[in-house]
Amino acid sequence: MTSTATAAAVSKNFGAYQDAAAREPVIITKNGRPRTVLIAYEDYLRLSRRDRRFEAIAELSDADLAAVEQSEMEPGLDHLNAEL
């Protein structure tokens, strides 16, 4: 679930919205339109890691991508999927 607040409301009570953002993203509106999102630091880190992974994949050649798609996990290493 995501909550929404005006920029003026966030400005007046920033601490409360920081606490709220630790639980769920807070969409901050300006002139009635979504403008920014306040999120927990852990969520930011998770999203930034995802971006870095995407950039690394985008740099792979077609041959490298084909090799990855055809690869198979060695027996006994299924627990590593949790790290992906």
N, C-alpha and C positions, 0 to 999 in steps of 0.2 A: 504494500500500500504506500502511496505517496501523498504527502500533504502539500498544500499550496498556501502561500502567504504573499502579501504585497511587500514591495521593497520598503515602504514606510513602516509597516508593522515589524519587519525584521530589524530595521534600523533602531526602532524604539526598544526592542526587547531581544537583542542579539543573543544573549546568553541562553534564553529559553529555546530559541531556534537552533542554536548549536547542539543543545541537548537532544532536541527532536531529531536533528540530522544524524546523530549517533545511532538512532534506532531505525530511521527510514529517510530516504531523500526528501528534501524540501524544495519544491519548485517556487522560485521567487519571481513574481510578476511585476511588470512596470507598464503602466497605462493599460492594464487589463490583459496583457499578453505575457506568456512565459518568456523570461529573459535569461535567468541563470538557475543553477541547481546547487544547493548546499548539500554535500554528502560527507559521510564519515571518512576519516583519513584512510582507514583500512580498505574501504571501497575504492577510493582513489588509487591506492597502490595496486589493488587487484586489476582495475581497469587499465592502468598504465602498463602492467606486465602483459596484459592481453594485447595491447597495441604493439609492444615490442615483438611479441611472438608473431603477430601478423606481418610486420615489416620483414622479419627474418624469412618467413615463408614466401613472401612476395619476391624475394631475391633469388629463390631457387630456380634452376633451369627446368625446362619441361622434362628432361631426362631424369633429373634428380627427383622431381615430383612423382614420376612414373615408378621409379625405384622404391620410393617410400610407400606408394599405394600397393605395390606387389609384395612388400615385406611381410613377414609373419613373426609374431612374438614367440620367443623360445619358451618351451614348457617351464612352468614354475616362476615365471616373471610377471604374471598377470597383476600382481599387487602394484606394479609400477604404473598401471593405467590410472590409479588414483592421483598420481602426481601431475597428470596431464590436465 
